[in-house]
Amino acid sequence: MTYTYKTKGTCSSDIKLDVENGIVKEVTFWGGCNGNLQGLSRLVKGMSVEAVITRLEGIRCGGRPTSCPDQLCKALHEMGY
């Protein structure tokens, strides 16, 4: 299932996700810290949604209450995971 999520409170503006049978197939961020988000996208590719959420949910960026990894988890929850 391909899904686009509008982020809130981060430098990135959107996250495009492709998840199949509970496995992350592809993640693309628009905006934000390009190198870091490319790295994050490559690291989560092939991981189970459960593992991504367990490892990344609740991460904060600076003084913000959220981060791009945390927003990825929110997107996965919104997808029904």
Order of alpha helices (4+ residues) and beta strands (2+ residues): beta-beta-beta-alpha-alpha-alpha
